[in-house]
């Protein structure tokens, strides 16, 4: 089960036109996991507008279970636009303050959806998921995560810190993420984000904080510098193959998908990280958060 928000995506093309697609951190991971063969459901809320219908239809065609996509008749999906520089680094502009996903816990079918979520073998969340909701909503997320673990499932979490998402600033983000940390089995932070939020001096500090909070596995992503991994047998660096990125949108999300897919199949942590590197290395060589199916790695 992946829970969060997916938005409409506008990305500038080389000829100056704009391409309309969709993306959102947890949705990106859910879709890539579905392409890899996992049984994945996505939980969010959309509207009754044509764009919402197109989104759910596209996800279903990819093999994502959409039964936890709730409907808000008064709201629509959020929208974001991407610009990329010559190095493939991206900047975003958002229109999402009243997106349907932010109203998830007020919708009529939410209790049944949370019950279904609680039965997951794996619940995947992000800091962006937490930032959508107020304290009461985040408490419901934590309660769901706790039930997943009590039933023998695992909780995976990418803090994915984005300062503009937090109305209360870094203090609110630290409080919200800190409250969830003891419920996380597999932590998948990006060191640059952790440095910005917590002031980490190096990826070892990131590893220590998450391990101290109780995470059984921590994968500290470092972009082209690889990922530092710790599962109780010492931290080690898993390097990645150098590529020239076209668009880094979705890099961490696709990495998480490849890594989680391998972990759920029983792979060792190091091999799972290599699987994440392999998928992300392909994704960043194409534009947009979701690449065409024909560009997926064959192995």
Order of alpha helices (4+ residues) and beta strands (2+ residues): beta-beta-beta-alpha-beta-alpha-beta-beta-beta-alpha-beta-alpha-alpha-beta-alpha-beta-alpha-alpha-beta-beta-beta-alpha-alpha
